Amino acid sequence: MEPHLDAIGIVTADMAASCRFYGLLGVPVEAPADGDDHHEATLRSGLRLMWDSVELMKQLDPDWQKPSGHPLGLAFHCGSAAGVDAAHAAIVTAGFASKTDPWDAFWGQRYARVLDPDGNAVDLFAPLDA
């Protein structure tokens, strides 16, 4: 079998908040049980999104340190410019942070950035003509 991308992992300090954040973006994730060190959801495409606690990462790799900079890049297609605005508003209304308010980018997309509970920037986008 040829290797293929099967899962994307997110290390989180707050499993419940991170799962709630990505649920607002359409990830079909159930709330994790209290104390879960690992949780995952399967997207419609079959790709899995997995969350691991900081504590679990430190057990698996005692030298693990939180990356700095932009350690994770995820982008969510929101279907339309109005969809970008609605997704951004839902995230901010739920108490999560906006990094960049929605705007019409010069490359032809409605674009915004929000921050997940661990500070990872998550892009929201859609073509302007959609």
N, C-alpha and C positions, 0 to 999 in steps of 0.2 A: 504494500500500500504506500502511496506517495504521501508525504506529510501535507497536512492542510491545517489552516487556522481553525481551531475548535472553540477556544475560549479566550476571554480577556479578563484579567484579574485586577481587582482594585483592593489595595490595602487601606483599611479604614479604622479610625479611632472610635467611631460610633456606628456600629452595624445598622441599628434601627433607623437612624437619621439618613444614612447613605442609601439604604434600600427605599425609604420613603421618597427621597429626592429623585432617584432614577425611576420610581413608579410614576411620578408626576410627568415624566418624559415618555411614558408609554411602555416602559419595561414591565413585562408581566411578572412582577415579583411579589411574593407573599411576605408578610412581616416575619422576620426571623424570631426564633424562640429566644427568650432571655438567656444570655450566656453563650449563644452560638459563636464559635470561632470561625466558622465557614458557612457560607450561604450562597446559593446560586439560582439563576433564572435562565430559562431557555427562550431566546428571541424567536420570532416567527421564521427567521432565516435558518434556524437551527444552531446558530452561534450561541454559546453560553456566556453570560456575564457572571463573574464569581467575585465574592467579597471574602476577604480574610482579615481577621483582626490583627492589630499590631502585635498583640501578645503571641498569636500563633506564628506570625512571621519571625518573631524573635526566638521562638522555640525551634523553628525549622532552620534558621540562619542566625546564630548568636551575634554575628557581626552586622546584622541588618540595621540600616539607618534610613530614616525618612529621606527620600530624594529631595533635592532642592530644584528650583527652576520650574520647568513645565514637564513633569515626569510622565504625564498621561495625556493623550489627545483623543477625545471622543467628540464626534459631531453628529447631531440629530437633524435629519431632514424633517421639516415641519409641514411640508405639503404646499404651503402658500405663504405669502408675506404676512397675511393676517394670522396664519398659524404660528409664525415666529413670534408675533406680538402676543398672542394668547399664551403660548408656552412660557415665554419670559414672564408675563404677568402672573401666571399660576405659580411659578417658582418663587418669585419675589413675595407674592401674597402669602405663600406658605412659610415665609420667614427665612428663605435662603438668599444669598447675596447675588447681586448682579455685578458683573465686571464691566460689561459694555452694554448699554441700552440698545434696543433695536435701531438699526439705521440701514439706509440703502447704500450698499457698498459699491464702489466703482467697478467691481468685477461682475456686476449684474445680479447680486443676491441681496435679499433682506437678511441681515446678519445680526446676531447678538451673542454675548458670552455670559454665562452664569458660573457660579462657583459651587461645587459640591461641598458637603460638610468637611471634607479633608483639604479643601483649597484647590482642588483640581479644576482647571478651566474647562468648561464644556460648551462647545459651539452649537448654536441653533441657527439653521439656515433654510432658505428656500429661494428658488429663482424668482426674480421680480415679476416675470411675466406669467407666473403660475397663479 
